């Protein structure tokens, strides 16, 4: 059985974790029937995943937050004037996340009423995704 024998630097570990969350979203949305596009580079456009139902397109940004700060933590607008539709927040050290419509304010509470919480399971994620406005 293969084993990791070399230590993974913290920056590399974080990049691997972030990419794994992006891949998880891609997988779940493809299984739901969405056409999924992943930009070669999202520098300046703030789009990690682009999805389409064949007629409409939605831009998604994927972020991570710290579970130790809880569900009442502030989230900050990191996309400015870039046109995105949703932000999906995953906790780095937990089993839950939130789907958040893009907002123009500088910050909001993660658990705001219009934000949809999900557990780290496909059906939970898709239920939240289908009900977010």
Residue, then its C-alpha position, 0 to 999 in steps of 0.5 A: x500500500x502506498x504511503x506518504x513518507x515525506x512531510x508536506x509543507x503547510x502551503x502545499x497542504x493548503x493548496x491541495x485542500x483548496x483544490x480538493x474542495x473545488x474538485x468536489x464541487x465540480x463532481x457534485x454539480x456534474x452528477x447533478x447534470x450541470x455542464x461544468x467548466x474550470x478556467x485555466x486561470x482565474x486571476x482577476x476574474x475570481x471564477x473557480x468554476x463556471x456552470x451552465x444548464x445550457x441556457x444560463x451560466x453561473x460563476x462560482x468562487x470557492x473559499x475556505x474558512x476556519x470551523x473554530x470560528x463557528x457559523x457566526x463568523x464574518x465573511x468578506x467580499x474578496x471579489x469586489x466588482x468582479x461578476x460572480x454569482x455564488x460563493x461556496x464556503x467550506x470549513x477547512x477543519x470540519x464537515x460543513x459549508x455554506x452556499x452564499x449568493x454574491x453580495x456587494x457589502x464589504x462583509x456579512x455573517x456566514x450564517x445569514x438567513x439567505x445563506x444555505x448551510x450543507x453537510x459535506x455530503x453530495x445530497x446535502x450540498x445539492x439540496x442547499x444549492x437548489x434552494x439558494x436564491 
